[in-house]
Amino acid sequence: MVRAKLTVMNEQGIHLGPANIIANVADKFDSQIHFQTEYMDINAKSIISLVSGTFRKGDTVLCVCSGPDEKAALTAMRDILSRDLRGAKL
């Protein structure tokens, strides 16, 4: 298991568009990927779960990855959350 605190940098937080991008990237990994806050544990592979997190720009989450490709998954999540996803394509 690997973990790191990550900051949401998308200008408008994680709404439906960015949630779709994040979930599609997360889905490429065999590892379980979760974003944890003080109140929630969000499955990064679930668009509905990501949207329900109501993450805003500047929010910090603990990204926890567990599985055979956990290090690569954490790197990918660090990269995707650090970007502004407006107009981004997979």
mmCIF file of the C-alpha atoms, coordinates in Angstrom:
data_MODEL
# 
_entry.id   MODEL 
# 
loop_
_atom_site.group_PDB 
_atom_site.id 
_atom_site.type_symbol 
_atom_site.label_atom_id 
_atom_site.label_alt_id 
_atom_site.label_comp_id 
_atom_site.label_asym_id 
_atom_site.label_entity_id 
_atom_site.label_seq_id 
_atom_site.pdbx_PDB_ins_code 
_atom_site.Cartn_x 
_atom_site.Cartn_y 
_atom_site.Cartn_z 
_atom_site.occupancy 
_atom_site.B_iso_or_equiv 
_atom_site.pdbx_formal_charge 
_atom_site.auth_seq_id 
_atom_site.auth_comp_id 
_atom_site.auth_asym_id 
_atom_site.auth_atom_id 
_atom_site.pdbx_PDB_model_num 
ATOM 1  C CA . MET A 1 1  ? 0.000   0.000  0.000   1.00 0.00 ? 1  MET A CA 1 
ATOM 2  C CA . VAL A 1 2  ? 1.240   3.472  -0.915  1.00 0.00 ? 2  VAL A CA 1 
ATOM 3  C CA . ARG A 1 3  ? -0.275  6.809  -0.012  1.00 0.00 ? 3  ARG A CA 1 
ATOM 4  C CA . ALA A 1 4  ? 0.280   10.513 -0.485  1.00 0.00 ? 4  ALA A CA 1 
ATOM 5  C CA . LYS A 1 5  ? -1.515  13.768 0.198   1.00 0.00 ? 5  LYS A CA 1 
ATOM 6  C CA . LEU A 1 6  ? -2.582  15.332 -3.097  1.00 0.00 ? 6  LEU A CA 1 
ATOM 7  C CA . THR A 1 7  ? -4.152  18.691 -3.885  1.00 0.00 ? 7  THR A CA 1 
ATOM 8  C CA . VAL A 1 8  ? -6.979  19.141 -6.399  1.00 0.00 ? 8  VAL A CA 1 
ATOM 9  C CA . MET A 1 9  ? -5.788  21.758 -8.893  1.00 0.00 ? 9  MET A CA 1 
ATOM 10 C CA . ASN A 1 10 ? -8.607  21.688 -11.455 1.00 0.00 ? 10 ASN A CA 1 
ATOM 11 C CA . GLU A 1 11 ? -9.999  25.234 -11.567 1.00 0.00 ? 11 GLU A CA 1 
ATOM 12 C CA . GLN A 1 12 ? -13.591 24.099 -10.976 1.00 0.00 ? 12 GLN A CA 1 
ATOM 13 C CA . GLY A 1 13 ? -12.867 21.159 -8.703  1.00 0.00 ? 13 GLY A CA 1 
ATOM 14 C CA . ILE A 1 14 ? -14.048 17.664 -9.502  1.00 0.00 ? 14 ILE A CA 1 
ATOM 15 C CA . HIS A 1 15 ? -17.366 17.819 -11.294 1.00 0.00 ? 15 HIS A CA 1 
ATOM 16 C CA . LEU A 1 16 ? -18.695 15.399 -13.915 1.00 0.00 ? 16 LEU A CA 1 
ATOM 17 C CA . GLY A 1 17 ? -16.109 16.118 -16.641 1.00 0.00 ? 17 GLY A CA 1 
ATOM 18 C CA . PRO A 1 18 ? -12.985 15.803 -14.485 1.00 0.00 ? 18 PRO A CA 1 
ATOM 19 C CA . ALA A 1 19 ? -14.532 12.870 -12.578 1.00 0.00 ? 19 ALA A CA 1 
ATOM 20 C CA . ASN A 1 20 ? -14.903 11.020 -15.874 1.00 0.00 ? 20 ASN A CA 1 
ATOM 21 C CA . ILE A 1 21 ? -11.243 11.664 -16.763 1.00 0.00 ? 21 ILE A CA 1 
ATOM 22 C CA . ILE A 1 22 ? -9.978  10.643 -13.307 1.00 0.00 ? 22 ILE A CA 1 
ATOM 23 C CA . ALA A 1 23 ? -12.107 7.466  -13.232 1.00 0.00 ? 23 ALA A CA 1 
ATOM 24 C CA . ASN A 1 24 ? -10.943 6.457  -16.717 1.00 0.00 ? 24 ASN A CA 1 
ATOM 25 C CA . VAL A 1 25 ? -7.291  6.894  -15.741 1.00 0.00 ? 25 VAL A CA 1 
ATOM 26 C CA . ALA A 1 26 ? -7.810  5.034  -12.443 1.00 0.00 ? 26 ALA A CA 1 
ATOM 27 C CA . ASP A 1 27 ? -9.592  2.206  -14.253 1.00 0.00 ? 27 ASP A CA 1 
ATOM 28 C CA . LYS A 1 28 ? -6.417  1.397  -16.198 1.00 0.00 ? 28 LYS A CA 1 
ATOM 29 C CA . PHE A 1 29 ? -4.818  0.072  -13.000 1.00 0.00 ? 29 PHE A CA 1 
ATOM 30 C CA . ASP A 1 30 ? -5.430  -3.230 -11.234 1.00 0.00 ? 30 ASP A CA 1 
ATOM 31 C CA . SER A 1 31 ? -4.852  -1.591 -7.850  1.00 0.00 ? 31 SER A CA 1 
ATOM 32 C CA . GLN A 1 32 ? -7.601  -0.195 -5.677  1.00 0.00 ? 32 GLN A CA 1 
ATOM 33 C CA . ILE A 1 33 ? -7.420  3.603  -5.620  1.00 0.00 ? 33 ILE A CA 1 
ATOM 34 C CA . HIS A 1 34 ? -9.188  5.688  -3.000  1.00 0.00 ? 34 HIS A CA 1 
ATOM 35 C CA . PHE A 1 35 ? -9.274  9.363  -2.068  1.00 0.00 ? 35 PHE A CA 1 
ATOM 36 C CA . GLN A 1 36 ? -9.756  9.792  1.649   1.00 0.00 ? 36 GLN A CA 1 
ATOM 37 C CA . THR A 1 37 ? -10.780 12.870 3.587   1.00 0.00 ? 37 THR A CA 1 
ATOM 38 C CA . GLU A 1 38 ? -11.723 13.342 7.194   1.00 0.00 ? 38 GLU A CA 1 
ATOM 39 C CA . TYR A 1 39 ? -15.317 12.414 6.337   1.00 0.00 ? 39 TYR A CA 1 
ATOM 40 C CA . MET A 1 40 ? -15.232 10.256 3.202   1.00 0.00 ? 40 MET A CA 1 
ATOM 41 C CA . ASP A 1 41 ? -13.545 7.378  1.428   1.00 0.00 ? 41 ASP A CA 1 
ATOM 42 C CA . ILE A 1 42 ? -13.999 7.838  -2.331  1.00 0.00 ? 42 ILE A CA 1 
ATOM 43 C CA . ASN A 1 43 ? -13.394 5.107  -4.902  1.00 0.00 ? 43 ASN A CA 1 
ATOM 44 C CA . ALA A 1 44 ? -11.407 6.843  -7.668  1.00 0.00 ? 44 ALA A CA 1 
ATOM 45 C CA . LYS A 1 45 ? -12.744 4.383  -10.252 1.00 0.00 ? 45 LYS A CA 1 
ATOM 46 C CA . SER A 1 46 ? -16.343 5.513  -9.662  1.00 0.00 ? 46 SER A CA 1 
ATOM 47 C CA . ILE A 1 47 ? -17.551 8.675  -11.405 1.00 0.00 ? 47 ILE A CA 1 
ATOM 48 C CA . ILE A 1 48 ? -20.559 8.905  -9.071  1.00 0.00 ? 48 ILE A CA 1 
ATOM 49 C CA . SER A 1 49 ? -18.343 8.528  -6.019  1.00 0.00 ? 49 SER A CA 1 
ATOM 50 C CA . LEU A 1 50 ? -15.923 11.208 -7.267  1.00 0.00 ? 50 LEU A CA 1 
ATOM 51 C CA . VAL A 1 51 ? -18.713 13.691 -7.985  1.00 0.00 ? 51 VAL A CA 1 
ATOM 52 C CA . SER A 1 52 ? -20.288 13.046 -4.583  1.00 0.00 ? 52 SER A CA 1 
ATOM 53 C CA . GLY A 1 53 ? -16.987 14.058 -2.966  1.00 0.00 ? 53 GLY A CA 1 
ATOM 54 C CA . THR A 1 54 ? -17.650 17.688 -3.993  1.00 0.00 ? 54 THR A CA 1 
ATOM 55 C CA . PHE A 1 55 ? -13.913 18.387 -4.165  1.00 0.00 ? 55 PHE A CA 1 
ATOM 56 C CA . ARG A 1 56 ? -12.975 21.997 -4.907  1.00 0.00 ? 56 ARG A CA 1 
ATOM 57 C CA . LYS A 1 57 ? -9.755  23.518 -6.180  1.00 0.00 ? 57 LYS A CA 1 
ATOM 58 C CA . GLY A 1 58 ? -7.227  23.506 -3.351  1.00 0.00 ? 58 GLY A CA 1 
ATOM 59 C CA . ASP A 1 59 ? -8.802  20.632 -1.423  1.00 0.00 ? 59 ASP A CA 1 
ATOM 60 C CA . THR A 1 60 ? -6.325  18.071 -0.135  1.00 0.00 ? 60 THR A CA 1 
ATOM 61 C CA . VAL A 1 61 ? -7.067  14.348 -0.233  1.00 0.00 ? 61 VAL A CA 1 
ATOM 62 C CA . LEU A 1 62 ? -5.114  11.334 0.915   1.00 0.00 ? 62 LEU A CA 1 
ATOM 63 C CA . CYS A 1 63 ? -4.693  9.070  -2.099  1.00 0.00 ? 63 CYS A CA 1 
ATOM 64 C CA . VAL A 1 64 ? -4.336  5.430  -1.063  1.00 0.00 ? 64 VAL A CA 1 
ATOM 65 C CA . CYS A 1 65 ? -3.395  2.815  -3.662  1.00 0.00 ? 65 CYS A CA 1 
ATOM 66 C CA . SER A 1 66 ? -3.194  -0.887 -2.956  1.00 0.00 ? 66 SER A CA 1 
ATOM 67 C CA . GLY A 1 67 ? -2.370  -3.624 -5.426  1.00 0.00 ? 67 GLY A CA 1 
ATOM 68 C CA . PRO A 1 68 ? 0.155   -4.906 -7.946  1.00 0.00 ? 68 PRO A CA 1 
ATOM 69 C CA . ASP A 1 69 ? 0.650   -1.572 -9.727  1.00 0.00 ? 69 ASP A CA 1 
ATOM 70 C CA . GLU A 1 70 ? 0.102   0.718  -6.741  1.00 0.00 ? 70 GLU A CA 1 
ATOM 71 C CA . LYS A 1 71 ? 3.169   2.913  -7.302  1.00 0.00 ? 71 LYS A CA 1 
ATOM 72 C CA . ALA A 1 72 ? 2.242   3.621  -10.919 1.00 0.00 ? 72 ALA A CA 1 
ATOM 73 C CA . ALA A 1 73 ? -1.361  4.262  -9.875  1.00 0.00 ? 73 ALA A CA 1 
ATOM 74 C CA . LEU A 1 74 ? -0.276  6.800  -7.261  1.00 0.00 ? 74 LEU A CA 1 
ATOM 75 C CA . THR A 1 75 ? 1.966   8.547  -9.789  1.00 0.00 ? 75 THR A CA 1 
ATOM 76 C CA . ALA A 1 76 ? -0.926  8.749  -12.257 1.00 0.00 ? 76 ALA A CA 1 
ATOM 77 C CA . MET A 1 77 ? -3.287  10.158 -9.610  1.00 0.00 ? 77 MET A CA 1 
ATOM 78 C CA . ARG A 1 78 ? -0.672  12.710 -8.534  1.00 0.00 ? 78 ARG A CA 1 
ATOM 79 C CA . ASP A 1 79 ? -0.329  13.799 -12.160 1.00 0.00 ? 79 ASP A CA 1 
ATOM 80 C CA . ILE A 1 80 ? -4.042  13.994 -12.946 1.00 0.00 ? 80 ILE A CA 1 
ATOM 81 C CA . LEU A 1 81 ? -4.999  15.897 -9.771  1.00 0.00 ? 81 LEU A CA 1 
ATOM 82 C CA . SER A 1 82 ? -2.181  18.407 -10.264 1.00 0.00 ? 82 SER A CA 1 
ATOM 83 C CA . ARG A 1 83 ? -3.499  19.524 -13.657 1.00 0.00 ? 83 ARG A CA 1 
ATOM 84 C CA . ASP A 1 84 ? -6.273  21.823 -14.786 1.00 0.00 ? 84 ASP A CA 1 
ATOM 85 C CA . LEU A 1 85 ? -8.519  19.411 -16.674 1.00 0.00 ? 85 LEU A CA 1 
ATOM 86 C CA . ARG A 1 86 ? -10.567 21.948 -18.632 1.00 0.00 ? 86 ARG A CA 1 
ATOM 87 C CA . GLY A 1 87 ? -10.726 20.687 -22.180 1.00 0.00 ? 87 GLY A CA 1 
ATOM 88 C CA . ALA A 1 88 ? -8.568  17.657 -21.370 1.00 0.00 ? 88 ALA A CA 1 
ATOM 89 C CA . LYS A 1 89 ? -9.012  14.505 -23.408 1.00 0.00 ? 89 LYS A CA 1 
ATOM 90 C CA . LEU A 1 90 ? -7.975  10.976 -22.544 1.00 0.00 ? 90 LEU A CA 1 
# 
